[in-house]
């Protein structure tokens, strides 16, 4: 519970606003609330784009790359997959530098959808989902081409 002034009441955002201050609300500082009604939020720890994970290895910083997109985990095709792409994955997972970017399902074949193909990161991106690639889910791959990463 808070204990200072209550600044906003009757907040009615659509979700497309750039800031909470752009949402319709009662006049600033005018409210009929008490601190037992204080609002809160829980945010994802991955604020930019989709979640990723490395699986099928004994370390969280090595394995087959999987992406959570559209409420579904899927893999990445190794077409065009290289150290620059792996570097972004390692950075996003806070796993140091990329040591290798193995393809051909070195960490086992995934299943389900193959989300990314022809991934082409510059190495400077903060998340894999901001790298250039074919449209989500469009690929000419099979799970024998699943991409992997080994980070330092």
N, C-alpha and C positions, 0 to 999 in steps of 0.2 A: 504494500500500500504506500502511496505517496503521502506527502504531508504539506507540500507547497500549494500554490494556486493551481486551479484547474483551468487550463486555457481553452480547451476545445470541448464542445458538446454537440450532439446531434450531427456528427460527421457522417456524410453520405457520399463516399467515393464511388466512381464507376469502375475504377481499376486502371484507367488509361491516363490518369493524371501523372505529371512529372514529380509532384510533391504533394504531401498531405495538405499543405497550405492552399493548394488549388482545388481542393474538394469543397463542395457545399457544406456549410456548418453554421451553427449559431454564431452570433457576433463574438469576436475575440474576447475571452475572459467572462462571458455571460454563460451561466450554466445553472442547472438545478440538480447537481450531482453531489455525491460524497465519495471519499477515496475508496470505499468498498466497491465502487464501480469503475475503478481505473482500468483502462484498456491496455493490452499488451499484444505482442506478436512473436511468433517463432519463425525465423527465416532459415532457408536452406543454407548450408555452408558453401554451396557452389552457386554463387550469385550470377555467374555469366554462363548461360548455356546448360548443357546436359552433364550428368554425372558420368564418371568413368571409373573403372576398376581394372586391376590386373589379377588374373586368376590362373589356377592350375600350376602353381609353383609354391615353394615353401616360404617365399618372402613376399611381403605386400608390395615390394618395389620391383618385381619382375613377374612376367607371365603374359598370357594372352590378353590383349586389350579388349575390353568390353565397354560399351556405351549404353547408358540408360536414356532412351529417347521415347517419347510418346507412351510412357508407362510400360516400357518393355526393354529388357536387356538384349543387346545384339552385339555382333562382332564387327571387325573392320577388315576389309580385304587388303592383302599385301601389295596390290598393284600400286606402284609409285611410292610405296612405304619406305622411308629412309630415316637416317639419324635426326634430321630436322623435325620430322613428325614425332619421333620418339622423345626428343628434347622437350617438346610441348607437353607430352604426357607426363614425363618425369617432373617437370616444373609444376604442373597442375596438381599432382599427387604429393608434392613436397618430398620428392625422393632423390634429390640431387641431379647429377648430369646423366645424360643417356650414354650408355656404354655400347649398346647394340640395338638393332631394330630387326630381329629375326622374322622371317616370313614362313610360308609353307607349313603353317600350323605347328611350329616347333614346340609350342606349349599345349598341344592337343587341339582337336577340332571342337569348335563351339557348336551350338545348335540354335535354331530359330533364325531370326532375320539377320542379314548382313546390312548394317546401317550405313557404313561409309565405304566408298571406293574412290580410287584415284585421289587420295588425300595428298594435299600439296601445301604443307605448312612452310612458312619462312623460317621458323624456329623462334620467332619473337612473340608469337601469340601467347596469351595467358591461359586459354582453354582450347582443347582440341576442336570443339564445335565451331570455333571462329576461323578455323583453317579452311582454305578452298578445297572443295571436293565435289563429287557428283551430288545430285539431289539425294536427300535422305532416302535410303532404302533402294535406290536404283544402282544396280551393279551387274557385272557379268562374271561373278565369282562363285566359288563353292567353298565350303568350310575347310577344305584342304589348303586354302590360301589365307587363313586367318593370321592376322598380324600380331606380333608380340613386341615386348619391350624389356630390356634389362637396364635398370638405372643403378647409379653408384650408391 
